[in-house]
Amino acid sequence: MKNLRKEFPVVNQYTYLNTAYSGPLSTQLINHRRTQDQLQLERASLYRIENDSIFSTVKRTIGSCFGAQNSTIVLTQNFSVGINTIFNGLSTKSKVLLLENDYPAMQTAVASKGFDTKYVRWDKNIRENIKSVIDSYTPDIFAFSIVHYISGAKMDLAFIKDLKETYPNILFIADATQFCGTSAFDFENSGIDILGSSGYKWLLGGYGNAFFAFQKDTLEAVTPTPYKKNISISSAPDDYKSLEARFQPGHLDTFNFSSLNYSLKFLQGIGFDRIEKELEKLKRKLWFELADLNLIDTTNFCVQEHSSILNISGDKKLFQSLNKERIVCSQRGTGIRFSLHFFNSEDDIEHVIAVLKKVL
């Protein structure tokens, strides 16, 4: 992985532990984007016409990356557009189960529409908590993040698959924005009905692109009947009256989705299994170093069920001290969030620990 660091100039200037906020762009991707910009400058509308196939191309790439070759892939400008479109089409009589303090875009998409909602606490008893509430509340929908954006706790995907087998009538909707790009994943055998992710974090694809994957027949099931009726009698072109069109109003950006496709290919070339192993190694080193300093919550979370996002106890003063040492991270919740990707190194971790020991 050391040879890959040169693809990300930011890591030579900073200790960059902020992919959970925004993933850096690679040198290769920047060169690709420059080429696309130059072609658009020179060819204008011809560029768009000649590259219109990028949308079907990136859908195939997404399918091959995440085990969704036989699924319906929908492209959106960001996760928020997609998740709101989904819940806009569902009956507000539906009962929705959410996780406490989950990603605001997920919670707002539900809360703003008047659904009957119940929340589950995410702690070391998360499995028991979910099962208990499902049995008592009997939700129609369970919407959750695979990785919690503040704590970095990671949902047990084997548990989710078992849960879907036990409760097949519940619609499982997952936000994978803090997950996709960190691990090998087989969507079609996951038990998740709908999975969405933005491309600007762990996928390193820049802003303005996201996708949603739907299991077979799920997209039709969540599409409002009036919409299906209207498009069946519409004389508009096919692009305007597909089930996917509800998520893709207007024009998608050729440049942005070309970037996502390029970055996905880059990650595939590295190998998601290889990325997963590297992150596991880095995460464990940082976790135990922070635990030795009593800076991480080992009561509610354990290293085995955690992503490479770690949140430490710390105030604004500590955050500013880290920034002065050129450590890029984020304030999230009541603490400070570090997030490690494959281009990070053990030297990065040692620098952070040395600074923490110096300022605490």
FENTASUL-V480580 format. One record per backbone hydrogen bond with DSSP energy under -0.5 kcal/mol. CO is the residue of the C=O (numbers start at 1). NH is the residue of the N-H. If there is no record, write none. Layout:
co = (CO	CO)
nh = (NH	NH)
This chain:
co = (1	1	2	3	4	5	7	8	9	9	10	10	14	15	15	17	18	18	26	27	28	29	30	31	32	33	34	35	36	37	38	39	40	43	44	44	45	46	47	49	51	52	53	54	55	56	57	58	59	60	61	62	63	63	66	67	68	71	72	74	76	78	79	80	81	82	83	84	85	86	87	91	92	94	94	95	95	96	96	97	98	99	103	103	104	105	106	107	108	110	110	111	115	116	118	120	121	123	125	126	127	128	129	130	131	132	133	133	134	140	141	141	142	144	146	148	151	152	153	155	156	157	158	159	160	161	162	163	167	170	171	171	172	172	173	174	174	175	175	176	176	177	179	185	186	187	193	194	195	196	197	199	200	201	209	210	211	212	213	214	215	215	217	218	220	224	225	226	227	228	229	230	230	237	238	243	244	244	252	253	254	255	256	257	258	259	260	261	262	263	264	265	266	267	271	272	273	274	275	276	277	278	279	280	281	282	283	284	285	286	287	288	289	290	290	291	295	296	297	302	303	305	308	308	310	311	312	315	316	317	318	319	320	321	322	322	323	326	326	327	328	330	330	332	334	335	336	336	337	338	339	341	345	346	347	348	349	350	351	352	353	354	355	356)
nh = (4	5	5	6	7	8	27	11	12	13	13	14	16	17	328	339	21	22	30	31	32	33	34	35	36	37	38	39	40	41	42	43	44	46	47	48	49	50	51	52	54	55	57	58	59	60	61	62	63	64	65	66	68	69	187	188	71	73	214	212	210	82	83	84	85	86	87	88	89	89	90	94	116	96	116	140	141	98	118	143	120	102	106	107	108	109	110	111	112	113	115	114	117	96	98	100	123	126	129	130	131	132	133	134	135	136	137	138	138	171	97	143	173	175	155	152	311	307	148	157	160	161	162	163	164	165	166	167	170	172	142	173	193	194	144	176	196	146	147	179	180	202	182	187	189	190	215	174	213	176	211	205	23	204	199	76	197	74	195	72	218	219	221	222	223	228	229	230	231	232	233	233	234	240	241	246	247	248	254	257	258	259	260	261	262	263	264	265	266	267	268	269	270	271	275	276	277	278	279	280	281	282	283	284	285	286	287	288	289	290	291	292	293	293	295	294	313	298	301	305	306	154	310	340	338	297	336	319	320	321	322	323	324	325	325	327	326	15	328	329	17	332	337	335	314	332	312	338	330	310	19	344	349	350	351	352	353	354	355	356	357	358	359	360)
